[in-house]
């Protein structure tokens, strides 16, 4: 299977976004580090205000990634800066790769203690 990040980049470019992978590999620790702990790709396009941060995963892990992101205190500042955040889960349906997209809306997903 193609990686969720690879599939997401392809979809973003098809939709006219300029994008970059911001997840990085730290060899000494043998871990991957996401931007703000939750963002794998940053994307923007001229006709949309703000930057889109995307967490890439498999469709079966969308709920876990949403739960993790919704408790990330840095996400509130991300939203306050006029940006957006989505979790994209890739899957294969009848031999075709697809992506399920879930936007996390600040008011719905961030606990009151973060506001």
N, C-alpha and C positions, 0 to 999 in steps of 0.2 A: 504494500500500500504506500502511496505517496504520503509524505508527512503533512500534518495539518497546517504547518507554517507555509510549506510550498504551495499547497492548494489555496490558502488564503491570499498569498501574494499574487497568484495568478488571477484570482477573482477581483482583487483590488485594482490591479492594472487594467483589467478588462473594463472596469467601471470608471476609469479615468483618474484614479488616485496616484499621487506620488507617494511611495512607501519605502520603508526601511525596516529591516529586522533589528530590534534593539535588545533582544535576548542574547546573552553571551555565555560562552563556556569558560569556566575557571578550571584549568587543568590540574593545578596543585590540589584543589579540593574535590575534584571530580563531580562538580555540580554545575547546573545551569542557573543563571541569575537573570531574572526578568526585570525590566525597568519598573520601579516602584513595587517590585515583588509580584506584579500581576500582568504586566504588559509585554507581549512578544513583538508586536509590530506597531509602529507609528505611521499614520497615513493622513494626507490632507489633499484637498483639491480646491482650486480657485473659487468655485461657486458655493462653497460650504464654509461657514465660519467655524473656527476652532480646529483642533487636531483630534483625530480618532485614534484611540488606543485600543488594541485588540489582543485578547488572550486567545491563543489558538489551542485547540484540544480535539479530542474525538467526541462524537455526538454523545456517547455514553458517559462522558465526564463533564458535560455542560453544567449540571446541577452542582457538582462539587466545586467547580471553578467559580460559579456565581456566589456560592456560599463563602468561599475564601475571599473573593473580591469585596463582598458586601461588608466585611469586617475590617477592611484595610483603611486605616485612618488617613493615609495619603490620598486616597481616592476622592475625598471631599475637596481637598485643595485642587485636585485635577479638574473637578467639575466647576469649582468657583473660578477657575481660570478660563472658562468658556470652552472646555473640551468635552469629549464624549468617550464613552467606554462601552465596548461590546465583547461578548464571548462568542467565538465562532467554533462550532463543532462540525468536523468533517466526517463523512460516512459514504459508503458505497451502496447504491441502490440500483439493482438490476444491471450491474457492471459499470454504472456511471457514478463518478465522484460528485458529491453534492456537499453544500455547507448550510447548516442551520445557524441562523444568526439571532442572538438575544442581546438586546440593548439593556443596560442597567440604567434605570432612571434614578437620579439622585434621591428624589422624594420617596420612591418606593423601596429602594434597597438599602439605604444607609441607616443604621440605627440612630435614634434620636440623640444619644450621647455624643455623637460625632458632630452634631450641628451646632 
